[in-house]
Amino acid sequence: MTGVVEVVITAADPSWLADFTRRLVDDRLAACGQQVAAIRSIYRWDGEVHDDPEARVALHTRASLVDRIVERANAEHPYDVPCVLALPVAAGNPAYLEWVLQETEPAA
């Protein structure tokens, strides 16, 4: 294990998601965020199937910071139940992984 994860977050408003990502990077909770401004989400909510445009960001961060990112998303995200998924990074460019660790705050 590398100690690095990719955290996926989606939102209806690409501008809101970019601002949220910037706040996480400013606060050293993520080293970077790579946003895709247009995705299509098909999901069931309140008993109905929805088909909506969304944006998606992939954050690169420490595994130990995921809980803090989830807390921030739950507090700041416009959705009642925001999508926040942490995917383990099994391997990668050692220099990039080291950069992610250097640019993020160690867990308190």
Stockholm file with secondary structure:
# STOCKHOLM 1.0

chainA/1-108         MTGVVEVVITAADPSWLADFTRRLVDDRLAACGQQVAAIRSIYRWDGEVHDDPEARVALHTRASLVDRIVERANAEHPYDVPCVLALPVAAGNPAYLEWVLQETEPAA
#=GR chainA/1-108 SS CCSEEEEEEEESCHHHHHHHHHHHHHTTSCSEEEEEEEEEEEEEETTEEEEEEEEEEEEEEEGGGHHHHHHHHHHHCSSSSCCEEEEECCCCCHHHHHHHHHHSCCCC
#=GC SS_cons         CCSEEEEEEEESCHHHHHHHHHHHHHTTSCSEEEEEEEEEEEEEETTEEEEEEEEEEEEEEEGGGHHHHHHHHHHHCSSSSCCEEEEECCCCCHHHHHHHHHHSCCCC
//
